[in-house]
């Protein structure tokens, strides 16, 4: 996300984190942010400047589940 403003502006930026994502990563202008996930959201309350860049990475690992008769399921995403 790139913030485009005519000057500094304060507002909360809400980023939804899907339930399948265990370790999201957020950077602000290239620096990793310490984040808290509450109710499936990350809320960044900041004073934003023109050109600020927010990157949200949602790693999506493949998961497996074993079933009877040695069968398996693969899960990717939800």
mmCIF file as gemmi writes it, N, C-alpha and C atoms, coordinates in Angstrom:
data_model
loop_
_atom_site.group_PDB
_atom_site.id
_atom_site.type_symbol
_atom_site.label_atom_id
_atom_site.label_alt_id
_atom_site.label_comp_id
_atom_site.label_asym_id
_atom_site.label_entity_id
_atom_site.label_seq_id
_atom_site.pdbx_PDB_ins_code
_atom_site.Cartn_x
_atom_site.Cartn_y
_atom_site.Cartn_z
_atom_site.occupancy
_atom_site.B_iso_or_equiv
_atom_site.pdbx_formal_charge
_atom_site.auth_seq_id
_atom_site.auth_asym_id
_atom_site.pdbx_PDB_model_num
ATOM 1 N N . UNK Axp A 1 ? 0.843 -1.152 0 1 0 ? 1 A 1
ATOM 2 C CA . UNK Axp A 1 ? 0 0 0 1 0 ? 1 A 1
ATOM 3 C C . UNK Axp A 1 ? 0.9 1.23 0 1 0 ? 1 A 1
ATOM 4 N N . UNK Axp A 2 ? 0.525 2.238 -0.769 1 0 ? 2 A 1
ATOM 5 C CA . UNK Axp A 2 ? 1.265 3.496 -0.789 1 0 ? 2 A 1
ATOM 6 C C . UNK Axp A 2 ? 0.299 4.602 -0.376 1 0 ? 2 A 1
ATOM 7 N N . UNK Axp A 3 ? 0.708 5.383 0.61 1 0 ? 3 A 1
ATOM 8 C CA . UNK Axp A 3 ? -0.112 6.484 1.105 1 0 ? 3 A 1
ATOM 9 C C . UNK Axp A 3 ? 0.161 7.707 0.234 1 0 ? 3 A 1
ATOM 10 N N . UNK Axp A 4 ? -0.896 8.295 -0.293 1 0 ? 4 A 1
ATOM 11 C CA . UNK Axp A 4 ? -0.789 9.511 -1.094 1 0 ? 4 A 1
ATOM 12 C C . UNK Axp A 4 ? -1.602 10.609 -0.422 1 0 ? 4 A 1
ATOM 13 N N . UNK Axp A 5 ? -0.921 11.599 0.137 1 0 ? 5 A 1
ATOM 14 C CA . UNK Axp A 5 ? -1.589 12.705 0.818 1 0 ? 5 A 1
ATOM 15 C C . UNK Axp A 5 ? -0.909 14.008 0.442 1 0 ? 5 A 1
ATOM 16 N N . UNK Axp A 6 ? -1.589 15.106 0.715 1 0 ? 6 A 1
ATOM 17 C CA . UNK Axp A 6 ? -0.983 16.415 0.453 1 0 ? 6 A 1
ATOM 18 C C . UNK Axp A 6 ? -0.159 16.882 1.65 1 0 ? 6 A 1
ATOM 19 N N . UNK Axp A 7 ? -0.207 16.136 2.746 1 0 ? 7 A 1
ATOM 20 C CA . UNK Axp A 7 ? 0.554 16.467 3.954 1 0 ? 7 A 1
ATOM 21 C C . UNK Axp A 7 ? 0.416 15.339 4.958 1 0 ? 7 A 1
ATOM 22 N N . UNK Axp A 8 ? 0.903 15.556 6.151 1 0 ? 8 A 1
ATOM 23 C CA . UNK Axp A 8 ? 0.78 14.545 7.199 1 0 ? 8 A 1
ATOM 24 C C . UNK Axp A 8 ? -0.68 14.386 7.606 1 0 ? 8 A 1
ATOM 25 N N . UNK Axp A 9 ? -1.072 13.142 7.832 1 0 ? 9 A 1
ATOM 26 C CA . UNK Axp A 9 ? -2.448 12.859 8.235 1 0 ? 9 A 1
ATOM 27 C C . UNK Axp A 9 ? -2.45 11.645 9.165 1 0 ? 9 A 1
ATOM 28 N N . UNK Axp A 10 ? -3.255 11.731 10.23 1 0 ? 10 A 1
ATOM 29 C CA . UNK Axp A 10 ? -3.348 10.63 11.192 1 0 ? 10 A 1
ATOM 30 C C . UNK Axp A 10 ? -4.636 9.856 10.967 1 0 ? 10 A 1
ATOM 31 N N . UNK Axp A 11 ? -4.492 8.534 10.849 1 0 ? 11 A 1
ATOM 32 C CA . UNK Axp A 11 ? -5.659 7.663 10.781 1 0 ? 11 A 1
ATOM 33 C C . UNK Axp A 11 ? -5.215 6.229 11.048 1 0 ? 11 A 1
ATOM 34 N N . UNK Axp A 12 ? -6.147 5.389 11.505 1 0 ? 12 A 1
ATOM 35 C CA . UNK Axp A 12 ? -5.82 3.98 11.704 1 0 ? 12 A 1
ATOM 36 C C . UNK Axp A 12 ? -5.976 3.218 10.386 1 0 ? 12 A 1
ATOM 37 N N . UNK Axp A 13 ? -5 2.421 10.05 1 0 ? 13 A 1
ATOM 38 C CA . UNK Axp A 13 ? -5.057 1.57 8.865 1 0 ? 13 A 1
ATOM 39 C C . UNK Axp A 13 ? -5.335 0.153 9.36 1 0 ? 13 A 1
ATOM 40 N N . UNK Axp A 14 ? -6.462 -0.413 8.958 1 0 ? 14 A 1
ATOM 41 C CA . UNK Axp A 14 ? -6.874 -1.753 9.386 1 0 ? 14 A 1
ATOM 42 C C . UNK Axp A 14 ? -6.514 -2.755 8.297 1 0 ? 14 A 1
ATOM 43 N N . UNK Axp A 15 ? -5.779 -3.783 8.671 1 0 ? 15 A 1
ATOM 44 C CA . UNK Axp A 15 ? -5.385 -4.833 7.736 1 0 ? 15 A 1
ATOM 45 C C . UNK Axp A 15 ? -5.958 -6.157 8.229 1 0 ? 15 A 1
ATOM 46 N N . UNK Axp A 16 ? -6.763 -6.808 7.408 1 0 ? 16 A 1
ATOM 47 C CA . UNK Axp A 16 ? -7.358 -8.086 7.801 1 0 ? 16 A 1
ATOM 48 C C . UNK Axp A 16 ? -6.338 -9.204 7.611 1 0 ? 16 A 1
ATOM 49 N N . UNK Axp A 17 ? -6.296 -10.102 8.585 1 0 ? 17 A 1
ATOM 50 C CA . UNK Axp A 17 ? -5.406 -11.261 8.522 1 0 ? 17 A 1
ATOM 51 C C . UNK Axp A 17 ? -6.28 -12.508 8.465 1 0 ? 17 A 1
ATOM 52 N N . UNK Axp A 18 ? -6.225 -13.266 7.373 1 0 ? 18 A 1
ATOM 53 C CA . UNK Axp A 18 ? -7.029 -14.481 7.278 1 0 ? 18 A 1
ATOM 54 C C . UNK Axp A 18 ? -6.651 -15.48 8.376 1 0 ? 18 A 1
ATOM 55 N N . UNK Axp A 19 ? -7.601 -16.288 8.79 1 0 ? 19 A 1
ATOM 56 C CA . UNK Axp A 19 ? -7.358 -17.232 9.89 1 0 ? 19 A 1
ATOM 57 C C . UNK Axp A 19 ? -6.28 -18.246 9.559 1 0 ? 19 A 1
ATOM 58 N N . UNK Axp A 20 ? -6.06 -18.539 8.281 1 0 ? 20 A 1
ATOM 59 C CA . UNK Axp A 20 ? -5.041 -19.524 7.91 1 0 ? 20 A 1
ATOM 60 C C . UNK Axp A 20 ? -3.621 -18.974 8.018 1 0 ? 20 A 1
ATOM 61 N N . UNK Axp A 21 ? -3.462 -17.672 8.129 1 0 ? 21 A 1
ATOM 62 C CA . UNK Axp A 21 ? -2.125 -17.067 8.184 1 0 ? 21 A 1
ATOM 63 C C . UNK Axp A 21 ? -1.649 -16.993 9.626 1 0 ? 21 A 1
ATOM 64 N N . UNK Axp A 22 ? -0.582 -17.721 9.932 1 0 ? 22 A 1
ATOM 65 C CA . UNK Axp A 22 ? -0.092 -17.791 11.304 1 0 ? 22 A 1
ATOM 66 C C . UNK Axp A 22 ? 0.943 -16.715 11.639 1 0 ? 22 A 1
ATOM 67 N N . UNK Axp A 23 ? 1.697 -16.254 10.658 1 0 ? 23 A 1
ATOM 68 C CA . UNK Axp A 23 ? 2.762 -15.302 10.94 1 0 ? 23 A 1
ATOM 69 C C . UNK Axp A 23 ? 2.828 -14.206 9.876 1 0 ? 23 A 1
ATOM 70 N N . UNK Axp A 24 ? 1.88 -13.261 9.905 1 0 ? 24 A 1
ATOM 71 C CA . UNK Axp A 24 ? 1.952 -12.167 8.938 1 0 ? 24 A 1
ATOM 72 C C . UNK Axp A 24 ? 3.141 -11.258 9.227 1 0 ? 24 A 1
ATOM 73 N N . UNK Axp A 25 ? 3.586 -10.571 8.211 1 0 ? 25 A 1
ATOM 74 C CA . UNK Axp A 25 ? 4.706 -9.642 8.329 1 0 ? 25 A 1
ATOM 75 C C . UNK Axp A 25 ? 4.269 -8.302 7.749 1 0 ? 25 A 1
ATOM 76 N N . UNK Axp A 26 ? 4.51 -7.226 8.496 1 0 ? 26 A 1
ATOM 77 C CA . UNK Axp A 26 ? 4.179 -5.884 8.024 1 0 ? 26 A 1
ATOM 78 C C . UNK Axp A 26 ? 5.434 -5.032 8.079 1 0 ? 26 A 1
ATOM 79 N N . UNK Axp A 27 ? 5.706 -4.325 6.981 1 0 ? 27 A 1
ATOM 80 C CA . UNK Axp A 27 ? 6.818 -3.374 6.976 1 0 ? 27 A 1
ATOM 81 C C . UNK Axp A 27 ? 6.285 -1.985 6.641 1 0 ? 27 A 1
ATOM 82 N N . UNK Axp A 28 ? 6.958 -0.987 7.201 1 0 ? 28 A 1
ATOM 83 C CA . UNK Axp A 28 ? 6.645 0.419 6.935 1 0 ? 28 A 1
ATOM 84 C C . UNK Axp A 28 ? 7.925 1.049 6.411 1 0 ? 28 A 1
ATOM 85 N N . UNK Axp A 29 ? 7.899 1.471 5.159 1 0 ? 29 A 1
ATOM 86 C CA . UNK Axp A 29 ? 9.079 2.047 4.498 1 0 ? 29 A 1
ATOM 87 C C . UNK Axp A 29 ? 10.302 1.142 4.646 1 0 ? 29 A 1
ATOM 88 N N . UNK Axp A 30 ? 10.081 -0.171 4.552 1 0 ? 30 A 1
ATOM 89 C CA . UNK Axp A 30 ? 11.17 -1.142 4.579 1 0 ? 30 A 1
ATOM 90 C C . UNK Axp A 30 ? 11.552 -1.659 5.953 1 0 ? 30 A 1
ATOM 91 N N . UNK Axp A 31 ? 10.998 -1.087 7.017 1 0 ? 31 A 1
ATOM 92 C CA . UNK Axp A 31 ? 11.325 -1.531 8.378 1 0 ? 31 A 1
ATOM 93 C C . UNK Axp A 31 ? 10.205 -2.415 8.919 1 0 ? 31 A 1
ATOM 94 N N . UNK Axp A 32 ? 10.582 -3.557 9.477 1 0 ? 32 A 1
ATOM 95 C CA . UNK Axp A 32 ? 9.61 -4.48 10.048 1 0 ? 32 A 1
ATOM 96 C C . UNK Axp A 32 ? 8.929 -3.846 11.26 1 0 ? 32 A 1
ATOM 97 N N . UNK Axp A 33 ? 7.612 -3.995 11.335 1 0 ? 33 A 1
ATOM 98 C CA . UNK Axp A 33 ? 6.848 -3.47 12.461 1 0 ? 33 A 1
ATOM 99 C C . UNK Axp A 33 ? 6.499 -4.587 13.43 1 0 ? 33 A 1
ATOM 100 N N . UNK Axp A 34 ? 6.489 -4.269 14.724 1 0 ? 34 A 1
ATOM 101 C CA . UNK Axp A 34 ? 5.943 -5.178 15.718 1 0 ? 34 A 1
ATOM 102 C C . UNK Axp A 34 ? 4.428 -5.039 15.633 1 0 ? 34 A 1
ATOM 103 N N . UNK Axp A 35 ? 3.75 -6.153 15.466 1 0 ? 35 A 1
ATOM 104 C CA . UNK Axp A 35 ? 2.309 -6.097 15.251 1 0 ? 35 A 1
ATOM 105 C C . UNK Axp A 35 ? 1.563 -6.919 16.286 1 0 ? 35 A 1
ATOM 106 N N . UNK Axp A 36 ? 0.323 -6.542 16.508 1 0 ? 36 A 1
ATOM 107 C CA . UNK Axp A 36 ? -0.609 -7.308 17.323 1 0 ? 36 A 1
ATOM 108 C C . UNK Axp A 36 ? -1.807 -7.626 16.453 1 0 ? 36 A 1
ATOM 109 N N . UNK Axp A 37 ? -2.24 -8.879 16.516 1 0 ? 37 A 1
ATOM 110 C CA . UNK Axp A 37 ? -3.433 -9.287 15.781 1 0 ? 37 A 1
ATOM 111 C C . UNK Axp A 37 ? -4.562 -9.415 16.791 1 0 ? 37 A 1
ATOM 112 N N . UNK Axp A 38 ? -5.615 -8.669 16.562 1 0 ? 38 A 1
ATOM 113 C CA . UNK Axp A 38 ? -6.766 -8.714 17.448 1 0 ? 38 A 1
ATOM 114 C C . UNK Axp A 38 ? -8.029 -8.828 16.597 1 0 ? 38 A 1
ATOM 115 N N . UNK Axp A 39 ? -8.832 -9.836 16.889 1 0 ? 39 A 1
ATOM 116 C CA . UNK Axp A 39 ? -10.059 -10.08 16.127 1 0 ? 39 A 1
ATOM 117 C C . UNK Axp A 39 ? -9.774 -10.2 14.628 1 0 ? 39 A 1
ATOM 118 N N . UNK Axp A 40 ? -8.65 -10.82 14.278 1 0 ? 40 A 1
ATOM 119 C CA . UNK Axp A 40 ? -8.322 -11.037 12.874 1 0 ? 40 A 1
ATOM 120 C C . UNK Axp A 40 ? -7.858 -9.804 12.127 1 0 ? 40 A 1
ATOM 121 N N . UNK Axp A 41 ? -7.462 -8.759 12.872 1 0 ? 41 A 1
ATOM 122 C CA . UNK Axp A 41 ? -7.014 -7.514 12.229 1 0 ? 41 A 1
ATOM 123 C C . UNK Axp A 41 ? -5.726 -7.013 12.854 1 0 ? 41 A 1
ATOM 124 N N . UNK Axp A 42 ? -4.962 -6.332 12.038 1 0 ? 42 A 1
ATOM 125 C CA . UNK Axp A 42 ? -3.823 -5.546 12.496 1 0 ? 42 A 1
ATOM 126 C C . UNK Axp A 42 ? -4.247 -4.093 12.312 1 0 ? 42 A 1
ATOM 127 N N . UNK Axp A 43 ? -4.111 -3.298 13.354 1 0 ? 43 A 1
ATOM 128 C CA . UNK Axp A 43 ? -4.467 -1.88 13.26 1 0 ? 43 A 1
ATOM 129 C C . UNK Axp A 43 ? -3.19 -1.064 13.44 1 0 ? 43 A 1
ATOM 130 N N . UNK Axp A 44 ? -2.86 -0.283 12.421 1 0 ? 44 A 1
ATOM 131 C CA . UNK Axp A 44 ? -1.687 0.597 12.469 1 0 ? 44 A 1
ATOM 132 C C . UNK Axp A 44 ? -2.18 2.019 12.671 1 0 ? 44 A 1
ATOM 133 N N . UNK Axp A 45 ? -2.019 2.524 13.866 1 0 ? 45 A 1
ATOM 134 C CA . UNK Axp A 45 ? -2.446 3.889 14.209 1 0 ? 45 A 1
ATOM 135 C C . UNK Axp A 45 ? -1.213 4.775 14.12 1 0 ? 45 A 1
ATOM 136 N N . UNK Axp A 46 ? -1.139 5.602 13.078 1 0 ? 46 A 1
ATOM 137 C CA . UNK Axp A 46 ? 0.065 6.398 12.843 1 0 ? 46 A 1
ATOM 138 C C . UNK Axp A 46 ? -0.29 7.742 12.241 1 0 ? 46 A 1
ATOM 139 N N . UNK Axp A 47 ? 0.686 8.593 12.217 1 0 ? 47 A 1
ATOM 140 C CA . UNK Axp A 47 ? 0.632 9.792 11.388 1 0 ? 47 A 1
ATOM 141 C C . UNK Axp A 47 ? 1.367 9.435 10.109 1 0 ? 47 A 1
ATOM 142 N N . UNK Axp A 48 ? 0.636 9.448 9.025 1 0 ? 48 A 1
ATOM 143 C CA . UNK Axp A 48 ? 1.16 9.02 7.741 1 0 ? 48 A 1
ATOM 144 C C . UNK Axp A 48 ? 1.635 10.231 6.939 1 0 ? 48 A 1
ATOM 145 N N . UNK Axp A 49 ? 2.642 9.997 6.116 1 0 ? 49 A 1
ATOM 146 C CA . UNK Axp A 49 ? 3.18 11.034 5.239 1 0 ? 49 A 1
ATOM 147 C C . UNK Axp A 49 ? 3.073 10.576 3.793 1 0 ? 49 A 1
ATOM 148 N N . UNK Axp A 50 ? 3.059 11.532 2.886 1 0 ? 50 A 1
ATOM 149 C CA . UNK Axp A 50 ? 2.981 11.206 1.47 1 0 ? 50 A 1
ATOM 150 C C . UNK Axp A 50 ? 4.129 10.276 1.081 1 0 ? 50 A 1
ATOM 151 N N . UNK Axp A 51 ? 3.785 9.197 0.4 1 0 ? 51 A 1
ATOM 152 C CA . UNK Axp A 51 ? 4.803 8.256 -0.064 1 0 ? 51 A 1
ATOM 153 C C . UNK Axp A 51 ? 5.104 7.119 0.901 1 0 ? 51 A 1
ATOM 154 N N . UNK Axp A 52 ? 4.525 7.126 2.105 1 0 ? 52 A 1
ATOM 155 C CA . UNK Axp A 52 ? 4.736 6.007 3.027 1 0 ? 52 A 1
ATOM 156 C C . UNK Axp A 52 ? 4.299 4.716 2.348 1 0 ? 52 A 1
ATOM 157 N N . UNK Axp A 53 ? 5.09 3.668 2.549 1 0 ? 53 A 1
ATOM 158 C CA . UNK Axp A 53 ? 4.8 2.365 1.947 1 0 ? 53 A 1
ATOM 159 C C . UNK Axp A 53 ? 4.599 1.326 3.038 1 0 ? 53 A 1
ATOM 160 N N . UNK Axp A 54 ? 3.483 0.638 2.949 1 0 ? 54 A 1
ATOM 161 C CA . UNK Axp A 54 ? 3.159 -0.455 3.86 1 0 ? 54 A 1
ATOM 162 C C . UNK Axp A 54 ? 3.12 -1.729 3.03 1 0 ? 54 A 1
ATOM 163 N N . UNK Axp A 55 ? 3.848 -2.748 3.474 1 0 ? 55 A 1
ATOM 164 C CA . UNK Axp A 55 ? 3.822 -4.05 2.809 1 0 ? 55 A 1
ATOM 165 C C . UNK Axp A 55 ? 3.294 -5.064 3.814 1 0 ? 55 A 1
ATOM 166 N N . UNK Axp A 56 ? 2.268 -5.794 3.414 1 0 ? 56 A 1
ATOM 167 C CA . UNK Axp A 56 ? 1.68 -6.861 4.225 1 0 ? 56 A 1
ATOM 168 C C . UNK Axp A 56 ? 1.956 -8.178 3.521 1 0 ? 56 A 1
ATOM 169 N N . UNK Axp A 57 ? 2.679 -9.056 4.202 1 0 ? 57 A 1
ATOM 170 C CA . UNK Axp A 57 ? 2.95 -10.389 3.655 1 0 ? 57 A 1
ATOM 171 C C . UNK Axp A 57 ? 2.175 -11.401 4.468 1 0 ? 57 A 1
ATOM 172 N N . UNK Axp A 58 ? 1.459 -12.255 3.762 1 0 ? 58 A 1
ATOM 173 C CA . UNK Axp A 58 ? 0.636 -13.281 4.39 1 0 ? 58 A 1
ATOM 174 C C . UNK Axp A 58 ? 1.135 -14.654 3.925 1 0 ? 58 A 1
ATOM 175 N N . UNK Axp A 59 ? 2.132 -15.201 4.616 1 0 ? 59 A 1
ATOM 176 C CA . UNK Axp A 59 ? 2.639 -16.514 4.213 1 0 ? 59 A 1
ATOM 177 C C . UNK Axp A 59 ? 1.511 -17.548 4.224 1 0 ? 59 A 1
ATOM 178 N N . UNK Axp A 60 ? 1.499 -18.368 3.205 1 0 ? 60 A 1
ATOM 179 C CA . UNK Axp A 60 ? 0.426 -19.331 3.015 1 0 ? 60 A 1
ATOM 180 C C . UNK Axp A 60 ? 1.021 -20.737 2.893 1 0 ? 60 A 1
ATOM 181 N N . UNK Axp A 61 ? 1.345 -21.356 4.032 1 0 ? 61 A 1
ATOM 182 C CA . UNK Axp A 61 ? 1.976 -22.673 3.961 1 0 ? 61 A 1
ATOM 183 C C . UNK Axp A 61 ? 0.987 -23.768 3.543 1 0 ? 61 A 1
ATOM 184 N N . UNK Axp A 62 ? 1.502 -24.8 2.949 1 0 ? 62 A 1
ATOM 185 C CA . UNK Axp A 62 ? 0.702 -25.975 2.632 1 0 ? 62 A 1
ATOM 186 C C . UNK Axp A 62 ? 0.676 -26.856 3.873 1 0 ? 62 A 1
ATOM 187 N N . UNK Axp A 63 ? -0.532 -27.281 4.252 1 0 ? 63 A 1
ATOM 188 C CA . UNK Axp A 63 ? -0.683 -28.156 5.414 1 0 ? 63 A 1
ATOM 189 C C . UNK Axp A 63 ? -1.219 -29.503 4.955 1 0 ? 63 A 1
ATOM 190 N N . UNK Axp A 64 ? -0.908 -30.532 5.72 1 0 ? 64 A 1
ATOM 191 C CA . UNK Axp A 64 ? -1.398 -31.866 5.402 1 0 ? 64 A 1
ATOM 192 C C . UNK Axp A 64 ? -2.192 -32.43 6.581 1 0 ? 64 A 1
ATOM 193 N N . UNK Axp A 65 ? -3.097 -33.324 6.25 1 0 ? 65 A 1
ATOM 194 C CA . UNK Axp A 65 ? -3.836 -34.044 7.28 1 0 ? 65 A 1
ATOM 195 C C . UNK Axp A 65 ? -3.938 -35.494 6.831 1 0 ? 65 A 1
ATOM 196 N N . UNK Axp A 66 ? -3.602 -36.396 7.732 1 0 ? 66 A 1
ATOM 197 C CA . UNK Axp A 66 ? -3.668 -37.827 7.438 1 0 ? 66 A 1
ATOM 198 C C . UNK Axp A 66 ? -5.053 -38.365 7.751 1 0 ? 66 A 1
ATOM 199 N N . UNK Axp A 67 ? -5.515 -39.289 6.919 1 0 ? 67 A 1
ATOM 200 C CA . UNK Axp A 67 ? -6.809 -39.913 7.075 1 0 ? 67 A 1
ATOM 201 C C . UNK Axp A 67 ? -6.64 -41.435 7.127 1 0 ? 67 A 1
ATOM 202 N N . UNK Axp A 68 ? -7.746 -42.11 7.172 1 0 ? 68 A 1
ATOM 203 C CA . UNK Axp A 68 ? -7.702 -43.576 7.231 1 0 ? 68 A 1
ATOM 204 C C . UNK Axp A 68 ? -7.16 -44.164 5.928 1 0 ? 68 A 1
ATOM 205 N N . UNK Axp A 69 ? -6.698 -45.378 6.014 1 0 ? 69 A 1
ATOM 206 C CA . UNK Axp A 69 ? -6.133 -46.121 4.889 1 0 ? 69 A 1
ATOM 207 C C . UNK Axp A 69 ? -4.98 -45.365 4.22 1 0 ? 69 A 1
ATOM 208 N N . UNK Axp A 70 ? -4.202 -44.642 5.04 1 0 ? 70 A 1
ATOM 209 C CA . UNK Axp A 70 ? -3.004 -43.936 4.588 1 0 ? 70 A 1
ATOM 210 C C . UNK Axp A 70 ? -3.282 -42.854 3.539 1 0 ? 70 A 1
ATOM 211 N N . UNK Axp A 71 ? -4.511 -42.318 3.527 1 0 ? 71 A 1
ATOM 212 C CA . UNK Axp A 71 ? -4.806 -41.214 2.609 1 0 ? 71 A 1
ATOM 213 C C . UNK Axp A 71 ? -4.405 -39.893 3.276 1 0 ? 71 A 1
ATOM 214 N N . UNK Axp A 72 ? -4.327 -38.841 2.479 1 0 ? 72 A 1
ATOM 215 C CA . UNK Axp A 72 ? -3.927 -37.539 2.995 1 0 ? 72 A 1
ATOM 216 C C . UNK Axp A 72 ? -4.654 -36.429 2.262 1 0 ? 72 A 1
ATOM 217 N N . UNK Axp A 73 ? -4.843 -35.307 2.949 1 0 ? 73 A 1
ATOM 218 C CA . UNK Axp A 73 ? -5.4 -34.101 2.342 1 0 ? 73 A 1
ATOM 219 C C . UNK Axp A 73 ? -4.355 -33.006 2.402 1 0 ? 73 A 1
ATOM 220 N N . UNK Axp A 74 ? -4.323 -32.174 1.377 1 0 ? 74 A 1
ATOM 221 C CA . UNK Axp A 74 ? -3.458 -31 1.355 1 0 ? 74 A 1
ATOM 222 C C . UNK Axp A 74 ? -4.332 -29.761 1.46 1 0 ? 74 A 1
ATOM 223 N N . UNK Axp A 75 ? -3.922 -28.83 2.292 1 0 ? 75 A 1
ATOM 224 C CA . UNK Axp A 75 ? -4.662 -27.578 2.497 1 0 ? 75 A 1
ATOM 225 C C . UNK Axp A 75 ? -3.741 -26.411 2.168 1 0 ? 75 A 1
ATOM 226 N N . UNK Axp A 76 ? -4.271 -25.481 1.388 1 0 ? 76 A 1
ATOM 227 C CA . UNK Axp A 76 ? -3.544 -24.259 1.07 1 0 ? 76 A 1
ATOM 228 C C . UNK Axp A 76 ? -4.537 -23.119 1.182 1 0 ? 76 A 1
ATOM 229 N N . UNK Axp A 77 ? -4.299 -22.213 2.111 1 0 ? 77 A 1
ATOM 230 C CA . UNK Axp A 77 ? -5.26 -21.14 2.377 1 0 ? 77 A 1
ATOM 231 C C . UNK Axp A 77 ? -6.304 -21.606 3.359 1 0 ? 77 A 1
ATOM 232 N N . UNK Axp A 78 ? -7.523 -21.17 3.19 1 0 ? 78 A 1
ATOM 233 C CA . UNK Axp A 78 ? -8.571 -21.532 4.147 1 0 ? 78 A 1
ATOM 234 C C . UNK Axp A 78 ? -8.967 -22.934 3.918 1 0 ? 78 A 1
